[in-house]
Amino acid sequence: MSYGIDTHGGHGTDLAQVEGDPFADPGLPHHTPRRTDIDARAANRAERQVAGLFGLSTILTIGFIVAFVSIDKEDTMYVVGLGTINSLNFALGVTLGGSLLCIGFGAIHWARKLMNAEEIVDYRHPMKSSPEDTADALELAKQGVADSALPRRKLIWTSLIGAMALFPLAPVIALRDLGPLPHKKLRGTLWDKPEHREIVHANDERRLKPSDFALGTMISAKPNDLESLEDLAKAAIVLIKINPQEIRSKELADRGYRGILAYSKICPHAGCPLGLYEDETHHMLCPCHQSTFDLADFGRVVFGPSARNLPTLAITVDDEGFLVAKGGFDEPVGPTFFERGDA
């Protein structure tokens, strides 16, 4: 162990030798060797114990991989004190946690029983090291390698390599549960499919007509015949009616119908649902992080952390006068994803 001692004037004066000093440094106690320092049999036994812990870590890591690929994720089991729990989660927790504990306990036992334990006084010195000090540090590093007993304790060295080399396989194997890459799955919604382009009210699922809207009206809507909540999370929209003269571009007006515009309800920043609309400014506010979008100007970001405008949905009416989508959104909805390519 090393102790940093600040001395009077920085010259290494031994305070314990200053007579009459009530705060004299008592110095370090006499070094008592450990049993493993003087008994080769005890040292060898400690080496086997350390190697056993590292070996057990290796076995538990293998157990983690076996459990991951062989136990059904729906299986349950009863554990006293915990009740009914998922068998796979329990097995993975025990094996992975046990593997880490064995590596940690093995390293601690190695340091306490086999590494050099002689106490050393290290007096403080200026921050910049002299060439002599640098050379001494290198020599100490070499001595540390020797004190660690690695050159002589081949069993520890080889068992540690095995445990540390195999352990990273556990989290790598677990990455399989992240699933496949999204590819084009996040680029489209139900609005891209002709059979799902009827616009219905988000609450009562009734079809909507232009006559349902007055100036400033905002209605949350969705496609007909939703297949899953995942589809709703991507395809949810808001419809708002704006005075056509206040829409800032003909292109945007053409994507709507008589001032009725359709936008994604999902904020492009973090995916929060939108719904706070201010008719006078035509601004839509995200309640999560205050990104603000101008719905009269292609959903342009006017404030907040969002990096992209709000996606628009081109709409029209069918032969019966009901609102329908012409196709999908003009760009992928929701937050940035890995394969998006434009962010």
C-alpha positions in Angstrom: 0.0 0.0 0.0 1.2 3.5 -0.7 0.7 6.5 1.6 1.2 10.1 0.4 2.7 12.2 3.3 3.0 16.0 3.1 6.1 17.1 5.1 7.4 20.5 6.4 8.9 22.3 3.4 8.5 19.2 1.3 12.0 17.8 2.2 10.9 14.7 3.9 11.4 15.7 7.6 10.4 12.9 9.9 7.8 14.5 12.2 8.0 11.5 14.6 11.6 12.7 15.4 10.5 16.2 16.4 10.6 16.3 20.1 7.6 17.9 21.9 5.4 17.8 18.8 1.9 16.7 20.0 1.0 15.9 16.4 4.0 13.8 15.6 3.7 11.3 12.8 3.6 7.9 14.5 4.8 6.2 11.3 3.7 3.0 9.8 3.1 -0.1 11.9 5.5 -3.0 11.6 4.8 -5.0 8.5 3.3 -8.4 9.3 3.6 -10.9 6.5 0.6 -12.9 5.3 0.5 -16.6 5.5 0.7 -16.8 1.8 3.9 -14.8 1.9 5.7 -17.4 4.0 3.9 -20.6 3.2 4.2 -21.9 -0.3 1.3 -24.4 0.3 -1.0 -21.6 1.3 0.0 -19.5 -1.7 -0.7 -22.5 -4.0 -4.0 -23.1 -2.4 -4.9 -19.4 -2.8 -3.9 -19.7 -6.5 -6.2 -22.6 -7.0 -9.1 -20.7 -5.3 -8.6 -17.7 -7.6 -8.4 -20.0 -10.6 -11.5 -21.8 -9.4 -13.5 -18.5 -9.2 -12.4 -17.6 -12.7 -13.3 -21.0 -14.0 -16.7 -20.8 -12.3 -17.2 -17.5 -14.1 -16.5 -19.2 -17.4 -19.0 -22.0 -16.6 -21.7 -19.4 -15.7 -21.1 -17.5 -18.9 -21.6 -20.7 -20.9 -24.7 -21.3 -18.7 -26.0 -17.8 -19.7 -25.7 -18.6 -23.4 -27.3 -22.1 -23.0 -30.2 -20.6 -21.0 -30.7 -17.8 -23.6 -31.1 -20.2 -26.5 -32.9 -23.1 -24.7 -35.4 -21.6 -22.3 -38.7 -20.4 -23.7 -39.3 -16.7 -22.9 -42.9 -17.5 -21.8 -41.9 -20.1 -19.2 -42.5 -19.3 -15.6 -41.3 -20.7 -12.3 -42.1 -20.2 -8.6 -39.2 -18.9 -6.3 -39.7 -18.7 -2.6 -39.8 -15.0 -1.6 -40.2 -13.8 -5.2 -43.4 -15.7 -6.2 -44.0 -16.6 -9.9 -41.3 -15.1 -12.1 -40.2 -15.6 -15.7 -37.8 -18.5 -15.9 -35.6 -17.0 -18.7 -35.1 -13.7 -16.8 -34.2 -15.6 -13.6 -31.7 -17.9 -15.4 -30.1 -15.0 -17.2 -29.8 -12.9 -14.1 -28.3 -15.7 -12.0 -25.8 -16.8 -14.6 -24.7 -13.3 -15.8 -24.6 -11.9 -12.2 -22.8 -14.9 -10.9 -20.2 -14.7 -13.7 -19.4 -11.0 -12.9 -19.3 -11.8 -9.2 -16.8 -14.6 -9.7 -14.5 -12.4 -11.7 -14.7 -9.7 -9.1 -14.2 -12.1 -6.1 -11.4 -13.8 -7.9 -9.6 -10.5 -8.6 -10.1 -9.4 -4.9 -8.8 -12.7 -3.5 -5.8 -12.6 -5.9 -4.9 -9.1 -4.7 -5.4 -9.9 -1.0 -3.5 -13.2 -0.9 -0.9 -13.2 -3.7 0.0 -9.6 -4.8 2.6 -7.7 -2.9 1.2 -6.2 0.3 4.2 -4.4 1.7 3.4 -0.9 2.9 5.4 1.8 1.2 5.8 5.5 2.1 5.6 7.8 -0.9 6.4 11.4 -0.2 4.7 14.1 -2.3 6.7 15.8 -5.0 6.2 18.5 -7.6 3.6 17.8 -10.2 6.2 17.6 -13.0 8.2 14.4 -12.8 11.9 14.4 -13.3 13.6 12.0 -15.7 14.7 10.0 -12.7 11.2 9.8 -11.4 9.9 8.7 -14.8 12.5 6.0 -14.9 11.5 5.0 -11.4 7.8 4.8 -12.4 8.7 2.5 -15.2 10.7 0.3 -12.9 7.8 0.3 -10.4 5.4 -0.8 -13.2 7.7 -3.7 -14.0 8.0 -4.5 -10.3 4.2 -4.4 -10.1 4.0 -7.0 -12.9 6.4 -9.1 -10.9 4.5 -8.6 -7.6 1.2 -9.6 -9.2 2.7 -13.1 -9.5 1.4 -13.4 -13.1 4.8 -14.6 -14.5 4.9 -17.4 -11.9 1.1 -18.2 -11.5 0.3 -19.6 -14.9 -2.9 -21.1 -13.7 -4.3 -17.7 -12.7 -3.2 -16.2 -16.0 -4.7 -18.8 -18.2 -8.0 -19.1 -16.2 -8.4 -15.2 -16.2 -7.9 -15.1 -20.0 -10.6 -17.8 -20.4 -13.1 -16.0 -18.2 -12.5 -12.5 -19.7 -12.4 -13.8 -23.2 -15.6 -15.7 -23.0 -17.6 -13.2 -20.8 -18.2 -10.7 -23.7 -20.1 -13.4 -25.6 -23.0 -13.1 -23.1 -24.1 -9.5 -24.0 -23.3 -10.2 -27.7 -25.7 -13.2 -27.7 -28.3 -11.0 -25.9 -28.2 -8.5 -28.7 -30.2 -11.0 -30.8 -33.3 -9.9 -28.9 -33.0 -6.4 -30.4 -34.6 -7.9 -33.4 -33.9 -7.3 -37.1 -33.1 -3.8 -38.6 -36.2 -1.9 -39.5 -35.3 -1.5 -43.2 -38.4 0.0 -44.9 -40.8 -0.9 -42.0 -40.6 2.6 -40.5 -40.8 4.5 -43.8 -44.5 3.7 -44.5 -47.8 3.6 -42.7 -51.3 2.2 -43.4 -52.0 5.3 -45.5 -49.8 3.8 -48.2 -52.3 1.0 -48.7 -55.4 1.8 -50.8 -57.6 -0.3 -48.5 -56.8 1.9 -45.5 -57.2 5.4 -46.9 -60.6 6.2 -45.5 -60.2 8.8 -42.7 -62.2 8.1 -39.5 -62.6 9.9 -36.2 -60.0 8.7 -33.6 -62.7 8.2 -30.9 -65.9 6.9 -32.5 -64.5 5.8 -35.9 -67.1 7.6 -37.9 -66.1 8.8 -41.3 -65.5 12.5 -41.7 -66.8 15.0 -44.2 -65.7 18.6 -44.9 -69.0 19.8 -43.4 -67.7 18.5 -40.0 -65.2 21.3 -40.0 -65.5 25.0 -39.2 -62.6 27.4 -39.3 -60.1 26.6 -36.5 -61.5 23.1 -36.0 -59.0 20.4 -35.1 -59.9 16.7 -35.1 -57.7 13.7 -34.3 -58.2 10.9 -36.9 -56.8 7.6 -38.1 -57.1 5.2 -41.1 -60.0 2.8 -41.3 -59.6 -0.9 -40.2 -56.5 -0.6 -38.1 -54.6 -3.8 -37.9 -52.7 -3.1 -34.6 -51.8 -0.4 -32.1 -48.4 -0.2 -33.7 -50.1 0.9 -36.9 -52.0 3.6 -35.0 -48.8 4.8 -33.4 -47.4 5.6 -36.9 -50.6 6.5 -38.8 -52.4 8.9 -36.3 -53.1 12.3 -37.8 -54.7 15.6 -36.9 -57.0 17.5 -39.3 -57.3 21.2 -39.0 -59.2 23.8 -41.1 -57.4 27.0 -42.0 -58.7 29.9 -44.1 -57.3 29.0 -47.5 -56.0 32.6 -47.9 -53.8 32.1 -44.9 -52.1 28.9 -46.2 -48.6 30.1 -47.3 -48.1 28.0 -50.4 -50.2 26.7 -53.2 -48.4 23.3 -53.0 -49.6 22.9 -49.4 -53.1 24.1 -50.2 -53.3 21.4 -53.0 -52.3 18.7 -50.4 -55.4 19.7 -48.4 -59.1 20.0 -49.3 -60.7 23.5 -49.1 -58.5 24.6 -46.3 -58.6 21.3 -44.4 -55.0 20.0 -43.9 -53.8 16.7 -42.5 -50.6 16.3 -40.5 -48.9 13.5 -38.6 -49.9 13.5 -34.9 -46.4 12.2 -34.0 -43.8 14.8 -33.1 -40.6 14.3 -35.2 -38.4 15.0 -32.2 -39.2 12.3 -29.6 -42.5 10.8 -30.8 -44.9 12.5 -28.4 -48.5 12.8 -29.5 -49.5 16.4 -30.6 -52.8 18.1 -29.9 -52.2 21.6 -28.6 -53.3 23.8 -31.5 -53.5 27.6 -31.4 -55.8 28.8 -34.2 -54.8 32.5 -34.4 -51.1 31.6 -35.2 -51.8 28.2 -36.7 -49.1 26.8 -34.4 -49.1 23.2 -33.1 -47.2 22.8 -29.8 -45.7 19.5 -28.6 -46.5 19.1 -24.9 -43.3 17.1 -24.1 -40.5 19.4 -25.2 -42.3 22.4 -26.6 -41.4 22.0 -30.3 -43.7 24.3 -32.2 -44.9 23.8 -35.8 -46.5 26.2 -38.2 -49.4 24.3 -39.8 -50.0 27.0 -42.4 -46.4 26.6 -43.7 -45.9 22.8 -44.3 -45.6 22.2 -40.5 -42.3 24.2 -40.4 -40.5 24.1 -37.0 -40.6 27.6 -35.5 -39.4 26.7 -32.0 -38.0 23.9 -30.0 -35.6 20.9 -30.5 -37.3 19.2 -33.4 -35.0 18.9 -36.4 -37.7 18.3 -39.0 -41.0 19.7 -40.1 -44.2 17.9 -39.3 -45.1 15.4 -42.1 -48.1 16.2 -44.2 -50.8 13.8 -45.6 -52.4 14.7 -48.9 -56.2 14.4 -48.7 -59.3 14.7 -50.9 -62.9 13.5 -50.9 -64.3 10.3 -52.5 -67.5 9.9 -54.6 -69.6 9.9 -51.4 -68.1 13.2 -50.1 -66.0 11.6 -47.3 -62.4 12.6 -46.7 -59.8 10.1 -47.8 -56.0 10.1 -48.1 -54.4 10.3 -51.5 -51.4 8.2 -50.3 -48.8 8.1 -47.6 -47.0 10.9 -45.8 -44.6 13.1 -47.6 -41.7 11.7 -45.4 -41.2 9.1 -42.7 -43.1 10.0 -39.4 -41.8 10.1 -35.9 -38.2 10.4 -34.5 -35.0 9.7 -36.3 -34.2 6.1 -36.8 -30.8 4.5 -37.8 -31.5 3.8 -41.5 -33.4 7.0 -42.2 -30.4 8.5 -44.0 -31.3 12.2 -43.9 -30.5 12.9 -40.2 
